[in-house]
Amino acid sequence: MYKIRQIRYAAGSVSVQVYKIENRKRVIVRHIGTARTEQELSDLMALANDFIGKVSKQLFLFQHQQSGNILYINQTDFIGVHYTFLHELISKLIITIGFDKLKNNLLLDLIIMRMMEPASKLRSIELLQEYFGIRHRRQNYYRSAPGWLTLKSKAEAIALGFAGKHYAFNFDLLFYDVTTLYFEAFEEDELRKNGFSKDNKSAQPQILVALMVTKEGFPIAYEVFAGNTFEGHTIIPVVKSFINKNNVKTFTVVADAAMISTENIQALKENSINYIVGARLGNLSNELVAVIDKSISRQDGTSTRIKTDNGYLVCSYSSVRHRKDKYEMEKQIEKAKFIIEHPSKNKKLKFTKSTGQKIELNQKLINKTEKLLGIKGYYTDLEEGIADNKTIIDRYHELYKIEQAFRIAKSDLQTRPIFHFKEEPIKLHLLICFIALVVSKHVELKTGISIRKCIHECKRITDARLKNKLTGKEIRIRANSTPLVAEILGKLDLLT
């Protein structure tokens, strides 16, 4: 007997499957689909019931109406649906960007599946046949996949060329950041190492991934490092390699405070690389803090520029930041006082210091922190005539766009967690995710809609597959487009 199974996920979606029991085990007969609304769930349940009725001639205890969304033709039999429209759409985007020049249909189909429904490579091959009717042999994947790693430079060159043509990227400004990707394992090797985890998975080995994007957030290059690599040690080799590869003359890199060090600043200067990086004001000397305190006005939007060994230090003031910083400081002081009053709970806090066996407040640090309340700092080597203080601050604040790219990669494309255990498949996985990220970010930039919402909306346009019992010929009927899909196609210049 066939039965219907609903699997509910934390995100609110529901998968509908038809199964039967054989030898006391559940055997999945057909995955009907995944619903994200009550209407979609109702439609999928109707499809499941229709499938059971057609396959098994199984009678139901209660009368039920057939789905009004299924078109029945005399002497025909419904055999399923395909998401061919979505495959055609992403394929056109791949051609538009130029990734078809990679000339590998299996690789490009895996990129499409990474965007539509992230899964393992072998599971993706199965879904390609289920969702699109496209067949790839596993043996072809095992045979050809190792050679795909040579396509990394070509894929980056395609992304870079597209950014120059469609997003006016001219190497004048590049945003740089790193993230960590952990593994579902606990054994280290040369690449997978334990280190500082941005995913709070310090017990598991990880890798470090550096990403470079344009000021719009469009990805153009990436690099992979061992998981125990200090992120501040990645920026110089990656940026130098990028400059040499593309023969860049004038270049400005924007990065967060974790990338700044005296050695990095010196290396950037030696290689004639302009920079805008965040400054950790808490690490400044008391003398420099005193200079900032005297030179900056405590009014919103005011800024000052001070020459230091690390370049110009641009500082700005915000009353909103002042309230936040003051609240955090007072909360930490209260914790410090509690520890002082309860020595048995001795632990080191920011505003405490030890004098022999005695713990007391670090008043000098408190005074220093008070002077910096509401102030944010940025280092740059750009002269004020080239980029004034406001430009420096605005450029740095655009760094959030690279964080958006990481969000898409980690959440929508499910780049992590990684189940691979060898360096070659790990790097292949990241190549697929990078190309999928480039296509996804282009969609978001052009439409103003998240890639997940675009995929969800385009999955509504299904191809119903019907088979004529007399002729054996398959008939396909495509669902009508929606206004939002038409809007998406228009913004992507894909209307025919």
Buried (B, 14 or more C-beta within 10 A) or exposed (E): EBBBBEEEEEEEBBBBBBBBEEEEEEEEBBBBBBBBEEEBBEBBBBBBBBBBBEEEEEEEEEEEEEBEEBEEEEEBEBBBBBBBBBBBBBBBBBEBBBBBBBEBEBBBBBBBBBBBBBBEBEEBBBBBEEBBBBEBEEEEBEEEBEEBBEBBEBBBBBBBBBBBEBBEBEBEBBBBBBBBBBBEBEEBEEBBBBBBBBBEBEEBBBBBBBBBBBBBBBBBBBBBBBBBBEBBBBBBEBBBEBBEEBEBEEBBBBBBBBBBBEEBBEBBBEEEBBBBBBBEBEEBEEEBBEBBBEEBEEEEEEBBBBEBEBBBBBBBBBEEBBEEBBEEBEEBBEBBBEBBEEEEEEEEBBBBBEEEEEBEBBEEBBEBBEBBBBBBBBBBBBEEEEBBBEBBBEBBEBBEBBBBBBEBBBEBBBBBBBEBBEBEBBBBBBBBBBBBBBBBBBBBBBBEBBBBBBBBBBBBBBBBBBBBEEEEEEBEEEBEBEEBBEBBBEBBEBEE
